[in-house]
Amino acid sequence: MLDCKGLLQSLSAYLDGEADEELVIEIEEHLRSCVKAQTMLRTFERTIVLHRVVQERGVPDDVRIRLHEALRRCIEGEE
């Protein structure tokens, strides 16, 4: 059974369409029942959109650091 930590480790493959069918099923089952995982997914999706918009400049280090910290807190249940 996939937990939030496993989801975070697999999220890139999932969003890129590279996850195998079994992993996709596990991720989607976890997403249906976990608000923290839903938040992580939305955060990743928004980050991807923002990065595409500012791709020529890249993601500023402070934004990347804040994103990683927010995801860490989410996984650890601090939010």
C-alpha positions, 0 to 999 in steps of 0.5 A: 500500500502506497503512503505519502512518502512513496507517493512523493517518490513516484510523483514525477513518474506519475505526472510524466506518464512514465509510471507503470499501470500498477503504480498509477492505480496505487497512486490514484487510490491514495489520492482519493483518500488522502488530503495531504497527497492531494495537496502535494499533487496540486503543489507539484502541478502548480510548480510545473506550470509556473516553471514552464512560464518562467522556464527561461529564468528557471525557478529561483532558489528561494522558491525551490527551497520553500516548496521542498520545505512545504512538501516536507511539512505536508508529509510529516503531518505538520500542516 
